[in-house]
């Protein structure tokens, strides 16, 4: 970034806004106009961009290392037409002009046990929201008090064919998919 060029441009704008003399310092002009110096604002925006892009890309879309993969014999069983026994979990993730969000509703014996809502960064995709909803549902199931005398069966209902296919596809080792697989085998 060519800071002197941007400072000169901002200085001209600040002089006109403040109706000040040319001899007024740039710092005083920024104070008079209430504008953040452009170099500071650009650095701030760059840091925010790097943090947001880095955290989203590195944490959600990264491939897990092969040493962290679940063994193929331990994969979870996915049934496309389940029986309604045990705990029912409904998940949904969506993206629209208002943002990206995920939701979970856990039912036991027809009675709602827990409702969860999550707001994600606007750069997240609809599939990531769906996958995060399933991860959070399984995490909530681990912490839910369940009668141990009953068979521990949970059915997760999702409308995301992409997520189901991703979980089934043994070559997909994205972070959220691996979390779903690992957490589901521990329930």
N, C-alpha and C positions, 0 to 999 in steps of 0.2 A: 504494500500500500504506500502510495506516495503522499505521506502526511503533510509536507509543506504545501502541496497543491491543494489538498482538501482544506487545510487551515486557511489559505488565502480565499478560497471560494466561500467558506463559512464566514470569514471576516467581512467580506463585502456584503453578504446577506445580513449579518448582524448590525453592521453600520447603518444600513437602510432601515432595518426594523426599529433600532433604538434611536435613529436620527441623531447619531453621535458624530463627533469629529473623527477624522482619519487618524489622529494621534492617540486615540483611546486604545488601551491595550486589548489584546484578544480575550484575555481572561475576564477583564472588566466588561467587555461586550457580551460575553457569554452569561455573565451574572445579570447584566441589565436586561437581556432578552429572555433569560430563564432557560436557555438552550444548553444542553450538555455539549462540551467540546467534541467535535466530530471524531477525533482520534480515539477518545475514550469510549464513545458510543460504538464505534466500529470494533474495537477490541472486545467490548462487552458482548456485542452480538455474535462475534466470532466464537467466543468462549461458550455462549449459550448453545450455538449451533453445534459445536464439537461435542459438548456434553450430551445434548439430546440425540444427535445422530449416533454418537459413539455408544451410548447406553442402549439405545434401541437396536442398532445393528449388531452390537457385540453380545448382548444378553438374549435377545429374542431370536434373531435369525442365525445365530452362529451354529455351526455343526459341532456336536459333541466329539470329544476325542475318543478314539476307538477303545481305550482302556475303560471309559465310562459307559460304554454301551451295555445294554441289558443282553444277557445270553439268549439266543434264539429259542431255547427250550423254555424260557420263563415268560414268553410273550403272553399278553392278556388275551382272553377269549372275547371275540366280538360277535354278537348275534344281532342280525338285522331286524328280527321280529321277536323281541323278548317276551317272556311271561311276566305278568305283574305280580311278582312276589318280592318280599324284602323291601328295601328302601328305594324309593323313586327319586331321582335327581333330574331336574330339568335345567338345562344350560342354554344360554343364548349370548351371542356377541354380535354387535352391529356397528356400522359406520355410516354416518350421514353428515350433513352440513353442520350439525351442532357438535360433532366430535365422535369419539370412539368409546364404546362402553361394553361391559360384560355383566351378565347377571346369572345368579344361581338360586334355585329354590329346591330345598330338600324336604321330602315328605316321608313320613313313617306311619303306616297304617292309616293312610288317607288324611293325616293331620300334618300341617306344615310345621317343621321343626326349625328351619333356619332359612333366611333370605339374605343374599349377599349381592352387593352392587360394586362395580369397579369402573373407574374412569381411566382410560388409557391415553397416551399421547396421541395427538392427531395424525402423526406419521404412521401409526400402527395400521395394519390392514384388518379387514373383516375376519379373515382366517386366523390371524393372531389373537383377535378378541375371542373368537370361538374356542381356540385352543387354551387360552388363559382361563376362560370360564371353566373348562373341564379340569384343568390343573387345580384351580381354587376349590372346585367341588370335591375333588378327591382329598385335598388337604382338609377341608371341612369335615368330610366323612371320617377321616382319621381321628379327629378331635371330638366327634359326636358320641354321646353316651348311647350305646346300643346294648340291648338285652343280650348277654352272652349265651343264653340258653337257646336262642334262635340261631338258625343258620345265617351266617354273615354273607348276605347277597345284596348287592346294590345294582340298580339298573340306571344308567345315565342316558337320558334322552337328549339328543342334539339334532339340529336340522342341518348340520354341516357335513355333507358328503365328503368334502375335501379333507376334513379332519379325520373322519373314519378311514378313508383310503390311506391317508398319511400314516395313521397308526398301524394299519395292516401291512403297509409296504415296508419290508424289513430293511431296505436300503436308505430309508429316510431317517436321518439321525439329527434332526434339528433339535434345539434345546427344549422347546416346549413339548414336542412329541416324545422325547426321551423322558421328560419329567412325568408325563401322563403314564407312560409304560411302567416306570419305576415305582411311582406312588400307587398305581393300581395293583401291582403284585404284592404290595405290603399290607393291603387292607385285610 
